[in-house]
Each structure stands twice: as C-alpha cells, then as structure tokens.
Amino acid sequence: MPDELAELERRRAELYTGLGQVGDFRRGSLNEVRRKCGKPNCACAVPGHPGHGPQWNLTRKADGRTRTVHLKPGPELEKARREVAEYERFRDLVGQVTEVNEAICSARPAVPGSTGEDAPARPGGERGGSGTRSRPRRPPS
C-alpha cells in the first residue's frame, strides 16, 4: 500500500507540473457557419448551394446566456483554435488531478486523533465553543 500511495503522489506531482505548463486558454467552442442572404438572384438562392461563408463563431455560456464572438479567418481564428484546444487540455488535466487525488484519499490510512472523531467526550455531553450564547439585542433607550 505505501508503494501505491507513493506512486499516486508521484503522478499527482507530474500532473501539477503539466498544469503549470498550460498556456493561454479560453472556454467555448468554434463553429463554422454558412448562411443564405435571402436575395432571390444571389448564387446562394440556388437549391443545393451551401450559402455564404464559412463564418466562424466562438460560442460559450456566461451568466446563463450564450455569448458569441465572430472571428475573422486567419491569425484571429488560428489564435482562438489554439486557445480552445489549450482549454480542453486544461480540463483534461484537472480531471486527471481530481481522480488521482481521490485515489490518494482512499489509499492514505486514517490517523487516529487527526479528525477529532477520537477526541474524548466532554463531561455532560457538552460541545466545545465559546461558551456564550447569543442574546437578543435591546433597542437603545
């Protein structure tokens, strides 16, 4: 069991190092959108035409609403792609850290007296505390 715990702690340290190497990131997803303009004599009005575009949108949830940022193809879009990919890597690492920490908690032996559960009971079943009770405040006279 101690070997397992040491291996888990080594893995956690490795994951923390990986978290420290995460670059700029942003939440959201990139979507390619094509649309039809609605002009009857435009090429997009022909049946089977995919429409104008592609246009790229970065969407994410914020304050219970979907927020959309329109991106220009080129450096702006490539930057957003890198940042969204880095966020996915960050989320994956956080999930792995969580799993390893849960395994460490399960593998680590309980030490009596460290949680307060094994502390001796006070006489008369009293609980600890400040010993003063809240009293209603009187309005100033």
Backbone bond lengths (Angstrom), bond angles and torsions (degrees), N, CA, C in turn:
res aa  C-N    CA-C-N  psi(-1)  N-CA   C-N-CA  omega(-1)  CA-C   N-CA-C  phi
1 M - - - 1.451 - - 1.534 111.80 -
2 P 1.358 119.28 -41.94 1.463 118.29 178.06 1.531 112.39 -61.07
3 D 1.354 118.26 -34.51 1.461 120.53 177.79 1.520 110.48 -65.00
4 E 1.336 115.88 -40.19 1.465 120.13 178.92 1.526 110.49 -63.34
5 L 1.326 116.32 -43.24 1.461 120.84 179.95 1.533 110.45 -64.55
6 A 1.313 117.44 -42.17 1.468 120.64 178.81 1.529 110.62 -63.03
7 E 1.330 117.03 -40.02 1.465 120.80 178.89 1.530 110.76 -65.95
8 L 1.328 116.80 -41.11 1.468 120.17 177.74 1.528 111.35 -63.72
9 E 1.326 117.04 -42.04 1.463 120.44 178.61 1.530 110.77 -65.77
10 R 1.329 117.65 -36.47 1.464 121.32 176.36 1.525 109.92 -63.79
11 R 1.324 115.82 -43.70 1.473 120.72 179.72 1.525 110.69 -63.63
12 R 1.343 116.72 -39.92 1.465 120.16 178.77 1.525 110.63 -63.81
13 A 1.317 117.71 -43.06 1.463 121.20 178.61 1.528 110.39 -61.64
14 E 1.322 116.39 -39.33 1.468 121.56 177.66 1.535 110.75 -62.69
15 L 1.332 116.20 -42.64 1.465 120.46 179.11 1.525 111.32 -67.05
16 Y 1.334 117.35 -38.81 1.464 120.44 177.17 1.528 110.54 -62.21
17 T 1.328 116.18 -37.94 1.466 119.97 176.37 1.528 109.82 -62.47
18 G 1.331 116.33 -42.63 1.464 120.75 177.45 1.514 112.16 -61.89
19 L 1.333 117.36 -38.27 1.468 120.59 177.78 1.524 110.93 -63.97
20 G 1.319 116.33 -35.49 1.455 120.16 179.17 1.521 112.99 -68.35
21 Q 1.314 117.16 -16.56 1.457 121.40 -178.60 1.529 113.15 -98.43
22 V 1.332 116.83 0.95 1.464 120.13 178.83 1.520 108.83 -68.68
23 G 1.310 115.68 133.62 1.468 120.68 -179.83 1.517 112.07 -89.93
24 D 1.316 115.89 -159.89 1.465 121.57 178.53 1.519 109.17 -60.92
25 F 1.319 116.20 137.30 1.462 119.41 177.52 1.509 110.19 -146.06
26 R 1.323 113.86 160.97 1.457 120.60 174.89 1.520 108.89 -145.51
27 R 1.341 114.26 147.39 1.462 120.47 177.40 1.512 109.62 -75.47
28 G 1.301 115.61 158.13 1.450 120.01 173.64 1.508 112.45 127.65
29 S 1.316 114.53 -179.10 1.459 119.98 177.34 1.520 108.51 -137.40
30 L 1.320 113.58 146.93 1.451 120.58 178.90 1.513 109.42 -93.28
31 N 1.320 115.99 134.82 1.455 121.34 -179.11 1.525 109.62 -129.29
32 E 1.319 114.58 134.17 1.459 120.29 174.33 1.525 107.16 -91.85
33 V 1.321 116.19 128.19 1.463 120.78 -175.59 1.526 109.11 -125.88
34 R 1.317 115.69 137.01 1.466 122.11 171.93 1.518 106.27 -122.69
35 R 1.319 115.78 145.68 1.467 118.10 -178.57 1.519 110.00 -141.07
36 K 1.302 113.72 159.53 1.466 120.96 175.47 1.516 107.32 -104.34
37 C 1.334 115.74 135.53 1.470 119.93 -173.41 1.528 112.72 -79.03
38 G 1.320 117.74 -22.95 1.457 120.14 179.29 1.514 114.93 94.54
39 K 1.307 117.90 -3.47 1.474 120.27 177.16 1.522 108.37 -77.28
40 P 1.336 118.36 126.89 1.471 120.68 -173.69 1.526 114.26 -64.86
41 N 1.307 119.74 -28.41 1.465 119.79 -178.50 1.537 112.97 -102.60
42 C 1.339 117.21 18.21 1.469 121.88 176.84 1.534 108.27 -87.14
43 A 1.317 116.98 153.88 1.464 121.63 178.73 1.529 111.94 -59.76
44 C 1.322 117.27 -29.68 1.470 119.48 -178.07 1.526 112.28 -70.71
45 A 1.352 118.04 -13.51 1.462 121.90 179.58 1.526 112.01 -77.71
46 V 1.313 117.45 -15.92 1.467 121.36 179.54 1.528 108.34 -69.55
47 P 1.359 116.46 132.55 1.470 118.58 178.78 1.535 110.88 -57.57
48 G 1.318 115.83 137.14 1.459 121.84 179.60 1.519 113.89 90.36
49 H 1.326 117.85 -11.96 1.470 120.13 177.52 1.532 108.17 -71.19
50 P 1.342 118.15 134.55 1.472 119.13 -176.34 1.518 114.11 -70.47
51 G 1.311 118.46 -20.38 1.459 120.66 -179.29 1.517 111.34 105.75
52 H 1.299 115.34 178.72 1.459 121.46 -179.31 1.530 109.51 -75.70
53 G 1.293 114.49 146.20 1.458 117.74 176.60 1.508 110.79 135.38
54 P 1.273 118.23 -164.79 1.465 124.66 8.53 1.526 112.52 -79.82
55 Q 1.299 114.25 148.71 1.458 122.15 169.92 1.522 105.55 -110.07
56 W 1.301 117.04 145.98 1.460 121.27 -178.01 1.512 110.13 -113.33
57 N 1.330 115.16 132.22 1.458 121.74 178.19 1.518 109.02 -122.47
58 L 1.305 115.52 139.27 1.461 121.99 170.14 1.513 105.90 -104.57
59 T 1.333 117.16 117.38 1.461 120.67 -178.12 1.517 109.36 -116.85
60 R 1.333 114.52 146.66 1.461 120.73 175.10 1.515 108.74 -158.12
61 K 1.324 115.37 160.28 1.464 121.58 177.67 1.518 108.76 -90.57
62 A 1.327 116.37 135.18 1.462 122.27 175.79 1.518 107.89 -148.41
63 D 1.304 116.16 126.07 1.465 121.78 179.85 1.526 111.95 54.85
64 G 1.325 116.66 38.81 1.451 121.54 177.06 1.522 114.51 76.91
65 R 1.314 117.63 5.95 1.464 121.41 -179.63 1.518 109.33 -124.41
66 T 1.316 115.53 153.80 1.455 120.44 176.18 1.518 108.70 -86.43
67 R 1.301 115.43 125.57 1.467 121.77 178.18 1.525 107.85 -106.36
68 T 1.316 116.50 135.56 1.458 122.04 -178.82 1.516 110.16 -124.06
69 V 1.323 115.20 133.75 1.462 121.88 174.84 1.516 106.48 -118.99
70 H 1.318 117.55 125.90 1.455 122.54 178.12 1.530 107.86 -84.64
71 L 1.324 115.62 130.89 1.466 120.81 -176.77 1.516 111.34 -114.00
72 K 1.316 115.65 144.26 1.456 120.87 176.17 1.517 109.07 -87.45
73 P 1.336 117.84 139.78 1.461 119.18 174.96 1.528 110.05 -60.34
74 G 1.314 115.92 149.43 1.460 120.30 -179.67 1.509 111.06 113.62
75 P 1.322 117.85 -144.61 1.468 121.22 -175.08 1.532 113.42 -59.53
76 E 1.340 117.45 -37.54 1.473 120.62 -179.53 1.535 110.85 -63.08
77 L 1.326 116.59 -44.95 1.461 121.48 179.55 1.527 110.81 -67.58
78 E 1.302 118.02 -42.58 1.466 121.52 -179.62 1.520 111.01 -64.27
79 K 1.315 116.60 -39.68 1.469 120.83 176.85 1.524 110.15 -61.56
80 A 1.333 117.53 -45.75 1.466 121.66 179.23 1.529 110.51 -63.32
81 R 1.322 118.13 -38.70 1.470 121.00 177.70 1.524 111.14 -60.56
82 R 1.334 116.13 -44.96 1.476 120.08 178.91 1.528 110.80 -62.62
83 E 1.331 116.56 -42.86 1.463 120.66 -177.25 1.523 111.70 -67.49
84 V 1.323 117.77 -39.87 1.470 121.01 178.15 1.536 109.77 -67.66
85 A 1.327 117.58 -40.47 1.468 121.06 177.42 1.530 110.71 -63.61
86 E 1.319 116.69 -38.36 1.471 120.89 179.57 1.525 110.17 -67.61
87 Y 1.330 117.50 -34.49 1.466 120.18 176.24 1.525 110.45 -65.24
88 E 1.328 116.88 -40.51 1.471 119.79 177.79 1.525 110.07 -61.79
89 R 1.340 116.87 -40.70 1.466 120.71 177.45 1.527 110.06 -63.67
90 F 1.339 117.47 -42.49 1.461 122.22 178.27 1.528 110.79 -59.89
91 R 1.341 116.56 -47.28 1.473 120.62 179.63 1.520 111.72 -60.82
92 D 1.333 116.38 -40.87 1.457 120.68 178.85 1.531 110.58 -63.26
93 L 1.325 117.18 -45.21 1.466 120.84 178.99 1.530 111.70 -62.53
94 V 1.324 117.14 -41.88 1.471 120.33 178.93 1.530 110.11 -62.51
95 G 1.325 117.12 -40.61 1.463 120.29 176.84 1.518 111.63 -62.09
96 Q 1.328 116.95 -42.08 1.463 120.35 178.69 1.526 111.50 -65.88
97 V 1.338 117.35 -41.07 1.463 121.01 177.94 1.530 109.49 -60.87
98 T 1.315 116.66 -42.28 1.468 120.85 179.76 1.522 110.87 -61.93
99 E 1.311 117.26 -46.00 1.465 120.65 179.32 1.520 111.56 -61.49
100 V 1.324 116.99 -44.98 1.469 120.61 -179.49 1.531 110.31 -65.05
101 N 1.333 117.71 -41.66 1.462 120.06 178.69 1.523 111.48 -63.04
102 E 1.327 117.14 -39.49 1.465 119.34 177.36 1.519 110.68 -64.17
103 A 1.328 117.33 -39.29 1.466 120.85 177.39 1.524 110.49 -65.50
104 I 1.332 117.58 -38.58 1.464 120.94 177.27 1.520 110.18 -63.35
105 C 1.326 116.99 -43.96 1.473 120.42 178.74 1.522 111.00 -60.46
106 S 1.331 117.34 -38.56 1.470 120.71 179.04 1.521 111.65 -71.66
107 A 1.334 117.66 -35.27 1.467 121.44 -175.77 1.524 112.91 -82.81
108 R 1.324 118.05 -25.83 1.467 120.57 -176.13 1.530 109.18 -73.56
109 P 1.320 117.56 129.05 1.464 119.79 -179.63 1.529 111.43 -70.52
110 A 1.318 114.93 149.59 1.460 120.36 177.53 1.522 108.55 -75.72
111 V 1.329 117.24 138.50 1.453 122.10 178.56 1.522 107.17 -107.77
112 P 1.344 117.67 117.77 1.469 119.37 -178.92 1.530 111.09 -57.94
113 G 1.330 115.32 138.81 1.459 121.23 176.27 1.519 113.56 90.04
114 S 1.323 118.17 -12.73 1.458 119.01 -177.55 1.520 112.64 -82.20
115 T 1.324 117.23 -22.63 1.466 119.58 -177.26 1.516 112.69 -99.14
116 G 1.317 116.51 -9.43 1.459 118.67 -177.99 1.513 112.18 88.76
117 E 1.339 117.73 -8.11 1.461 120.31 -179.03 1.519 111.58 -70.17
118 D 1.323 116.79 -31.27 1.449 120.48 -177.39 1.519 112.36 -92.93
119 A 1.318 118.73 7.25 1.457 122.04 -179.82 1.529 109.02 -69.50
120 P 1.313 116.29 142.77 1.473 118.59 -179.04 1.529 111.17 -65.29
121 A 1.321 115.47 145.44 1.465 120.93 -179.25 1.521 109.33 -72.92
122 R 1.309 116.82 149.06 1.459 121.43 177.29 1.522 108.80 -79.82
123 P 1.321 117.31 154.93 1.466 119.48 179.42 1.523 111.14 -63.74
124 G 1.304 115.30 139.47 1.457 120.78 177.27 1.521 112.85 76.59
125 G 1.319 118.04 12.84 1.455 121.38 177.65 1.516 114.19 69.94
126 E 1.357 116.17 20.53 1.453 119.21 -178.63 1.516 110.59 -73.40
127 R 1.302 114.16 149.42 1.458 119.80 174.35 1.518 108.33 -98.37
128 G 1.323 114.88 160.52 1.460 119.46 176.57 1.516 109.76 -74.97
129 G 1.281 115.70 169.49 1.452 120.29 179.12 1.503 109.89 152.65
130 S 1.302 116.11 -170.27 1.455 119.61 -175.63 1.524 112.33 -78.58
131 G 1.316 117.57 -18.13 1.451 120.00 178.44 1.515 113.71 85.77
132 T 1.309 118.38 -4.48 1.467 120.03 177.46 1.512 108.23 -109.57
133 R 1.283 114.61 146.69 1.462 120.17 179.07 1.512 109.08 -105.72
134 S 1.289 113.95 153.17 1.465 118.34 175.79 1.511 108.87 -71.85
135 R 1.285 115.48 136.32 1.463 120.18 177.31 1.526 107.45 -119.68
136 P 1.315 116.97 144.17 1.454 118.04 177.49 1.525 110.17 -60.75
137 R 1.301 115.84 140.51 1.456 120.89 178.41 1.514 109.75 -79.58
138 R 1.289 114.61 138.90 1.465 119.20 175.28 1.515 108.23 -90.57
139 P 1.311 116.52 142.03 1.471 117.55 174.83 1.527 110.57 -64.55
140 P 1.316 117.19 146.01 1.486 119.00 179.74 1.525 110.20 -61.60
141 S 1.343 114.76 142.09 1.478 119.82 -179.17 1.489 111.60 -83.29
